[in-house]
Amino acid sequence: MDEPLGALDKRLRETMQVEVRRLQQRLGITTVSVTHDQVEALVMSDVIAVMDGGVLHQLGSPSRCISARPRSSWPTSSASRTCWWEASSGGRSAAC
């Protein structure tokens, strides 16, 4: 999905983030989404790929990539211009 919630107002977007995540988990499906919204990526993801200019900077859990242990300051300092690839793997490992 490419920016699937981008055209929604803030309230509906937040509701849909939770609903999409719930559906992913209930159905056990993997979903790959592109977003520039860091909060959306954190809410909807098991795995995040942080990319810039086609270069993969980091792949891992949302907390590892963004808050707890980013490999560098780039993922956190560049969040406003970063494309986030999200994957829900139904508890299984995911690779991008």
C-alpha positions, -999 to 999 in steps of 0.1 A, spaced: 0 0 0 13 35 -9 3 61 17 -31 43 22 -43 66 50 -27 99 38 -59 115 25 -79 109 57 -84 135 84 -64 130 116 -92 114 136 -103 89 109 -66 82 101 -59 73 137 -90 50 139 -80 33 106 -44 27 117 -57 7 147 -84 -11 125 -59 -21 98 -35 -34 124 -63 -54 140 -73 -69 106 -36 -78 99 -33 -96 132 -67 -113 130 -62 -125 94 -25 -133 99 -15 -114 68 16 -96 58 11 -60 46 38 -38 31 30 -1 33 49 31 24 44 61 47 62 92 57 42 93 90 64 80 118 35 75 142 16 55 116 46 33 110 50 27 148 13 19 153 9 -5 123 42 -24 122 60 -54 134 90 -47 112 102 -14 98 126 -8 69 142 27 71 152 38 36 165 69 20 174 72 -17 169 35 -22 194 27 5 183 4 34 196 21 66 180 -3 91 155 -32 93 140 -43 126 113 -38 152 98 -3 155 113 2 190 147 -9 178 148 12 146 134 44 161 134 47 198 155 22 217 185 13 195 187 30 161 220 22 144 226 59 139 209 92 145 197 93 108 164 73 113 152 95 141 165 128 127 152 122 92 118 109 101 99 137 84 115 129 50 118 91 54 98 65 36 88 37 60 81 2 48 59 -16 73 54 -53 76 30 -72 98 42 -108 99 16 -124 121 44 -132 146 67 -146 120 100 -131 108 96 -108 78 122 -97 53 120 -68 29 
